[in-house]
Amino acid sequence: MALLWKYKGIFIRVLGSTYLIFWILNKIDWNKVIGIVKEGSPFYFLAAFVAIQLTVFSSIVKWKMLVDSSLKADKKRDASFLKLGRLYYIGLFFNNFLPGSVGGDVVRVYYLGRMTGVPIATASVAFERITSGIALVVIAVLSSFSIEAARPYVLTTTLVLGLILILILLVGKLIKTIKSRDGIHGKTTDISMDRWFTKLIKALLKTGEIALNYRKEHFIWWIKIIMLSLLFQVGLAWINDLLFLSIGIDIPWIYLLMIITLISVITMLPISLNGLGVRESCYVFFFKELGVSAETSLTISLLFFIFVSISSLAGGLFWMAERGKHS
């Protein structure tokens, strides 16, 4: 019982994914799914696979900009684009086994932290996700002007990401308060504080200080960050568009962008393993409103998952190489 309680979070996520998968298994005619895949166009399948790599490329470029912002010139070579690219794919690989669609971020922080220090790694990965979240809200709100049926979901999306933003602001306020009172290098050896808590406070202060330093960047830098964030979300919709086209279905672009944005938000929540089960249920639910059959929606969701998983296998090879270096 104690062991079960210790790993209750993972247990709940596995249970959630299992329940949703079981529900899908009983609701879907799998013969139709297999038939749809067989009729798919290999050309569009290949194009979708290439689109995944290009979408990942845009996110690596943004991550590189964030990391470089906190590093001195002589240290930037250690965190080269190729190095960060390998770490990004390692994160994708671990997303297959960790909660939500952001579990691999912890792995990225771990490996990048070995080169740059954990605060810089944490700030860069967290800010990369935050800017992507802001892009999600922007796309959701703008899309709502064209899609009346999507407006109820915009409110939900905005509320969820708004709560996350409020939490970040509260943490930032706490960091500023502690910093102004004791200073980041001030006295933190109060005997009433446990050693681990002292280290946590120091790490938070340092991470917050690094994140605040992003403000010094030129507005052109910020425009690039915003554009890359939007480009990543557009890339996800593009991948799905190619997959739908592979089976002869043309979904209006604005609807597709809106729906994929909503699904991205939902699968970020740590309620399943790599969004498994949640993503498939969302595809069936949202695309049903556009007249797409459950079997077709599920097929696209599974193809998206399979292609991303295949792409992430490179991360597994990079991970083994990293382990070899430090063994």
Residue pairs with C-beta under 8 A, 6 or more apart in sequence:
4 11
9 99
9 270
10 99
12 271
13 99
13 270
13 271
13 272
13 273
14 273
16 271
16 272
16 277
16 278
17 272
17 273
17 276
17 277
17 278
18 277
19 277
20 272
20 276
20 277
20 278
20 280
20 281
21 276
21 277
21 280
23 281
24 277
24 280
24 281
24 284
24 298
27 284
27 294
28 294
28 295
28 298
29 295
32 293
32 295
33 295
33 298
33 299
33 302
36 247
36 295
36 296
36 299
37 299
37 303
39 247
39 248
40 246
40 247
40 303
41 245
41 246
41 247
43 246
44 242
44 243
44 245
44 246
45 243
45 246
45 303
45 307
47 242
48 239
48 242
48 243
48 246
48 303
48 304
48 307
49 307
49 310
49 311
51 235
51 238
51 239
51 242
52 239
52 307
52 308
52 311
53 311
54 235
55 231
55 232
55 235
55 236
55 238
55 239
56 88
56 89
56 92
56 311
58 228
58 231
58 232
58 235
59 88
59 128
59 132
59 228
59 232
60 81
60 84
60 85
60 88
61 81
61 228
62 128
62 131
62 224
62 225
62 228
62 229
62 232
63 84
63 88
63 124
63 125
63 128
64 79
64 81
64 84
65 221
65 224
65 225
65 228
66 123
66 124
66 127
66 128
66 214
66 225
67 76
67 79
67 84
67 112
67 116
67 120
67 121
67 124
68 76
68 79
69 213
69 214
69 217
69 221
70 116
70 120
70 123
70 124
70 210
70 213
71 78
71 79
71 116
71 120
75 116
78 115
78 116
79 112
79 115
79 116
83 115
84 112
86 315
86 318
86 321
86 322
87 108
87 111
87 112
87 318
88 108
88 315
89 311
89 312
89 314
89 315
89 318
90 104
90 107
90 108
90 111
90 315
90 316
90 318
90 319
90 322
91 104
91 105
91 107
91 108
91 315
92 104
92 308
92 311
92 312
92 315
93 104
93 312
93 313
93 314
93 315
93 316
93 318
93 319
94 103
94 104
94 106
94 107
94 315
94 319
95 101
95 102
95 103
95 104
95 274
95 312
96 274
96 309
96 312
97 103
97 273
97 274
98 104
98 106
98 107
98 273
98 274
99 270
99 271
99 272
99 273
100 267
100 268
100 269
100 270
100 271
100 272
100 274
100 275
101 264
101 267
101 268
101 274
101 275
102 129
102 268
102 270
103 270
103 274
105 125
105 126
105 129
108 121
108 125
109 118
109 121
109 122
109 125
110 121
111 322
112 120
112 121
112 124
112 125
113 120
113 121
113 122
114 326
115 121
117 206
118 203
118 207
119 203
119 206
119 207
119 209
119 210
120 210
122 203
122 207
123 207
123 210
123 211
126 207
126 211
127 211
127 214
130 165
130 168
131 225
131 226
131 229
132 229
132 232
132 233
133 161
133 164
133 165
133 265
133 268
134 161
134 226
134 229
135 226
135 229
135 230
135 232
135 233
136 157
136 161
136 233
136 261
136 264
136 265
137 157
137 158
137 161
138 230
139 230
139 233
139 257
139 258
139 261
140 150
140 153
140 154
140 157
140 158
140 258
140 261
140 262
140 265
141 154
141 158
143 150
143 154
143 254
143 257
143 258
143 261
144 150
144 151
144 154
144 258
146 254
147 254
147 255
147 258
149 289
150 255
150 258
150 259
150 262
153 258
153 262
157 261
157 262
157 265
160 265
160 269
161 265
171 204
171 208
172 208
172 211
172 212
174 204
175 204
175 205
175 208
175 209
176 208
178 201
178 205
179 205
179 208
179 209
182 188
184 202
184 205
184 206
184 209
188 198
188 201
188 202
189 198
190 198
193 201
233 257
233 260
233 261
233 264
234 257
236 260
236 264
237 253
237 256
237 257
237 260
237 261
239 304
239 307
240 251
240 256
240 260
240 300
240 304
241 251
241 253
241 256
243 300
243 303
243 304
244 250
244 251
244 256
244 300
246 303
247 296
247 299
247 300
249 292
249 296
251 287
251 290
251 292
255 290
259 286
259 287
262 282
262 286
263 279
263 282
263 283
263 286
266 275
266 278
266 279
266 282
267 275
267 278
267 279
267 282
269 278
271 278
272 278
276 305
279 301
279 304
279 305
280 298
280 301
280 302
282 301
283 297
283 298
283 300
283 301
284 294
284 297
284 298
284 301
286 297
287 296
287 297
287 300
288 294
288 297
